[in-house]
Amino acid sequence: MQIKAPRGTYDILPDQAAKWQWMEELLKLTASDFGYREIRTPIFEHTELFERGVGATSDIVSKEMYTFRDKADRSITLRPEGTASCARAFIEHGFYNGLLPVKWYYSGPMFRYDRPQTGRFRQFHQFGVEAFGSDSPFLDAEVIILMMEIFQRLGLQELQLHTNSVGCPVCRPQYREKLISYLTPIKDELCQDCQQRYLVNPLRVLDCKNRSCQEAIKGYPLLADSLCSDCTGHYQQVRAGLAANGIEFIHDDKLVRGLDYYTNTAFEVHVPSLGAQSAIGGGGRYNGLVKVCGGPDVPGTGFALGLERMLLAVDQQQNQMPVDVFVIVMENRFMAQALQLTTEIRRAGISADMDYNNRSPRAQMKYADKIKARLAIMIGEEEINQGYYSVRDMHSSEQYQADRDSLIANLPGILFKKEEEQG
Ligand code: AMP
């Protein structure tokens, strides 16, 4: 019998791999522009780390983990997310004694025994950042700005950023009691899951996807009304930080992360056209996490993005992997010079491509347009003899001549200026 990839997993074939490389590169570069450095943690950890770091009552830990016993009878789990491992590494290597905040990013496969459907897999990929060691609301704003910058560089549109504050150990216990008192008399109207969790984890009832639950809790006490003054102030500053950077957001009182070590900021980004699995990323502040994982009382904040869903959104919105420059060869006999120019541009760290199919200059121009090249540079007899290149801005169709010797040195400036103009 033919052996197929396990349910919920898939191969990334070479045609797709180019897109993955493009996206992974873009994610890493953007994070490093914001001062985040890469950390690589093991794909499997002791099960206890996730029980503590994700929470034993969470869906992930209670239903979705790939857990097994190794040959020495230890309980091992394939990582279902990246934050707990980062917290463990932060503690294990004593980073809390060093310069704070520590700002990390990670990228790689995660494993959850979930019901596969479009945009939901059992092995999927996340890119995430974590910043440990500061309680500043402006650091929360920074990670959100970084996340939105990533979406902007991917060319994603029609995003909805939802934000909320889930309070802290001072104000949340009171809210929890208030919510339980509200839910108890209406518990029979809730779905099976919520009937089970409303006493243990009442905040999770708020974000239950079941329509009947949403109907039943219509008059629920607002979380925002129960925040203490510190939490209200913190949230206000996060919002001020976002507004000052032109980031639009929707306050969503029902956006919660039910576990105790989540504090203050919570956020999530949706691309509504993706359908049922529209969340492409989310995160928030987790001031209690490091302590829960056995470390000192060090605050943290971060996010995780789903690469499969981001790629789906990129495809859906028909974004191509943009190439900076397309070299147009005017006559076949100049192929060697065209290749040399393309190579020089690539060596300068700028993406470039050219035609290898004997297309006419007109057809090459059309091709450059289709692959969303930002500049086209023409090379033919005139250009070679006279020491200049004709450059066409593919967006504005403006065409001009550029000196051959200085063109490559000037290209980063030209491309950067274009980016600024296009916002
Ligand atoms: P979470 O850690 O659950 O907040 O997930 C962060 C992001 O990872 C989500 O917004 C999704 O984009 C993505 N994600 C989570 N679970 C899956 C899954 N089973 N398959 C694909 N992507 C997922």
Residues whose N, C-alpha, C, O or C-beta is under 5 A from the ligand:
A	BS01	AMP	E81 R112 D114 G119 R120 F121 F124 A279 I280 G281 G282 A304 L305 G306 E308 R309
